[in-house]
Structures are given as structure tokens and as C-alpha cells.
Amino acid sequence: MKVRSKVSRIWITFGVFLVVRLWSQSSGVEAVMEALEHKRYHDALRLLAPLVRAAPQDVRLRTLEGIALSGVGRKPDALRSYRAALKVAPSYLPALQGAAEIEFQLRDPAAKTTLQAVLRRQPSNQTAHAMLGVLAYEQEDCPAAVRHFQAAGRESHNNPAAQWRYGHCLLALGRAQEAVEIFERLRALRPDDAALRYNLALARYQTGQAQQAAAMLEPLTESHAPDSDVLSLAAAAFEAAGETPRAVQLLQRAIRLYPAEERHYVDLAVVCMNHDEPNLALEILGVGLRHNPKSSRLYAMRGVVHGELSRFAEAEADFERASQLEPEKGFGPLGLSVVLQRTGRDEEALRKLRDHLRREPQDAAANWMLAQTLVRTGAGPGTKDFEDAREALVRALAGDPKLVPARTLLGKLYLQAGDSSRAVQELQRAVELDPGDRTAVYQLMVALREAGRQAEIPALLSRVRELIQKNAAEEQKNRRYRIVKAPPESR
């Protein structure tokens, strides 16, 4: 899901001439100041010319010259004047502020350095923080952008463009609830903005408010040609809210309107698989491949479905094709390794995974699968395969710290090696990330017992009982829906 973003400049006038007002009264430049205050910039430049010639190193005159040049639209010349002042006095605040504003407007590479210099003089300068927030956003450095937007306070709060970027970065950092608050505030200002409605719906969806997200997107889906992203997010929201028929309708419409977009076929196939309709999933993926014959993702997804149906020859062919089309994505090698393992060809699976990891050593999923295969084929403590598996899991978690199966397996390996303390640490983290993962919970109970922490086990047993009850309820709920190709009366 992508966030909609609007980019517009922040135009801020520092009013630096106020800083030199007192000096002007005693140095004969009252006329220059008066002209600047009344925005008679050409007059100010005429009056300044002889003064600057007489004292070219005067930082205050150079700063006033920069203000006047900026006022007549000669921003590069104004920047040269500010920089001339800063060459003499590098920390002169009025010149720093004037240069920073122009550099920001021109997106000069020096803007960030100048704004940081302003903050060294004025750490709470909200305007400088707001500008740095925008620059960080444009460089896709969301952690820095969020820090600066927070420090910008009212300067950011009162600027819709800055708030938009702020919300976007909060979403990118997984701080969806904070993003909801930002986009709600913006929506009050622009209730009819479709892109803003989409962003707010995305934030709500990511906080688990699927029903609210679906309701927000419903009006956008009713247009003559709704946006592809809108249809995709709305379908995901309706499915998460338990309204599968509506999700299917939206994905079918997305496929009709955007037949070249592979994701809609994949999403609809996943819905079919979730509701026990693998043959319909195959049919949908087949249609997708007719429109997108070079889609490695569609081939890989079809390989998954064939594998679920134990059609291993077809699955292997699809994964091989996916690997040929886009070997760098890993869809094919990973899927193929699964098929090879399920058909008892573990050595061949290990070879495929190792070949892939030589090209993509940080691939988290591939490292996890390599470790899983090594463990299943008998790697025990003290063996090279056991150490290779442990190292692969560490790499997997470095690439994806939230990969719960890898963390669970690493905890199990620590337990086998007799390190119950580290096993408990890894497994507790796994359970924190996914409280519904029964394997992680079971392994944690074993690790706690080995670590002599039996008093903590009853609480986990209660959690297991709750998980079993919850899963049974979800299975019952899922059985309410059957996906069919057409209404009964039309078949």
C-alpha cells in the first residue's frame, strides 16, 4: 500500500532586517531600512550600492543587500550577498537565516548545513526545524524528518504541506496511530481531498481499524474509474473486516480496470486460498498470466497453489519459470526449494538456497529457509550444519527483526545448545511480536522450564487455551463464506 503525498514548498520570511534595526539608526542607513520595510526593494538597492562599495566587508550591509536582492526576485544574487557576509562572520544569524531560506527554496545542497548552523545558534528555531523536516522527507530519511517536524511545533502544525509529509513518514516508520491523528487534523481542513482520505484510511487499516478504513474508502470506489490503489486497499480492508464478498467484488473490478497489474490477481488468489478455493485461485492466476506472461510473482504464486494441491511437478515448473524471469527477487528459488523439500530432495533444495544466498546474502526469507532445512535434515549441536543454521538465522533477523518463525527457530537452537537464557530471550521476543504464534509459545514454555522459571508457565498455558479458542472461532467464521464464480441463478 502506498501513501499519497503532495509536495509544495514552505515559504517562510525570517524578517532578518529587524535584527539590524538598532544599528541602522546610528550608521546612516535609515533610508535603506525604510525602503525595505515598505518593500521598495529597487530603492533599497540603489541606496545600498555606494554603501557596499565603501564597506564591502560589512556583514550588516551585505545582509541588507541580500534582503533587497531577494525582494526583487534575484535569489542567486541575494544568496551571494548572504554568503559574502558569512565569509566574514560565519555565525552571523541574520545572514545565516537569509541564506538558509533561499537555499531551501532553491533546494541548494548547502541548505541542510546552513539550517544546522542556524540551530546551533537557536536550537529551538521552529522554522529551521520545519525546513530540515521537509529536506529530510525529500531525501527519504523519515526518522530525521519526524524528529524535525516534532521539534517544529506550531510551525509544522500550522503548515498542511509539512503535516502531510509528517503523517507520511509516521506511516513509513510503522507509527500508524500517530499518523491517524495527523491525517484526521488535515481532513478537517480538506474534507473533500481524495488523496487525504486514502492516507487516513491506510493509517486506520494499519492500526487494525479495518471497518473504519473500508467505510472511508467506499465513496472512492464508487467513481466511474476508481484508482487502482484505492481498490486494492479497500479490498484488503473489507476482507480484514470479514466482508469477503465485497472484497472479491472490488478485486474483480480492479482486474477488469487494470488487467496489467499483477497484484490484483495475487490478492484475489490469496482470498480464494484463505477460503479453501485453490482451483479458483489457479484459474484467476491463469488469467493474470495471460495478461502478464512475464510476471515472476504470478508464476511463483501459482507454484504455491500447485504445491498446496500436492501437484509438485507443476509447482516446480512454475517456480523454475519465476526464477528465470527474475532470479534476483527470490520468488523462484525459495518456492522451488519448498517443493524440493516436500518431495524429499533436501540436498537439491539446500544447493538452490545456497546458490541464491551467494547472490543475495541478506535475503531474510532465504536465510530462514536454509536454517530450517539444515535443522530438519539433522543438524545437531557441535556440527558445522548446526552452526551454519544459527548464523543463517542471525542474518535473517538482521534483515527482518520481525520474522517470528526465524526467531522461534533460533530460540530452539539455543535451547538445544544448552543456552536456556538466550533461548528464553529470543522466544519471549517472538511471542511479543506475535502472541498468536502457538509454536513460539510452546517453545517458550519448554525454555522456561529448562531455565528453572516454572512459575511463568501457567500464564502461558492460559494464553495457549485462549489461542485455541480464538482459532476455532476464526475457522468457524471463515466457513461462512464460499467464493463462487457467479451467482447460482446465472450458472
Secondary structure, 3 states (H helix, E strand, C coil): CCCCCCCCCCCCCCCHHHHHHHHHCCCCCHHHHHHHHCCCHHHHHHHHHHHHHHCCCCHHHHHHHHHHHHHCCCHHHHHHHHHHHHHHCCCCHHHHHHHHHHHHHHCCCCHHHHHHHHHHHCCCCHHHHHHHHHHHHHCCCHHHHHHHHHHHCHHHHCCHHHHHHHHHHHHHCCCHHHHHHHHHHHHHHCCCCHHHHHHHHHHHHHCCCHHHHHHHHHHHHCCCCCCHHHHHHHHHHHHHCCCHHHHHHHHHHHHHHCCCCHHHHHHHHHHHHHCCCHHHHHHHHHHHHHHCCCCHHHHHHHHHHHHHCCCHHHHHHHHHHHHHHCHHHCHHHHHHHHHHHHCCCHHHHHHHHHHHHHHCCCCHHHHHHHHHHHHHCCCCCCCHHHHHHHHHHHHHHHHCCCCHHHHHHHHHHHHHCCCHHHHHHHHHHHHHHCCCCHHHHHHHHHHHHHCCCHHHHHHHHHHHHHHHHHHHHHHHHHCCCCCCCCCHHHC
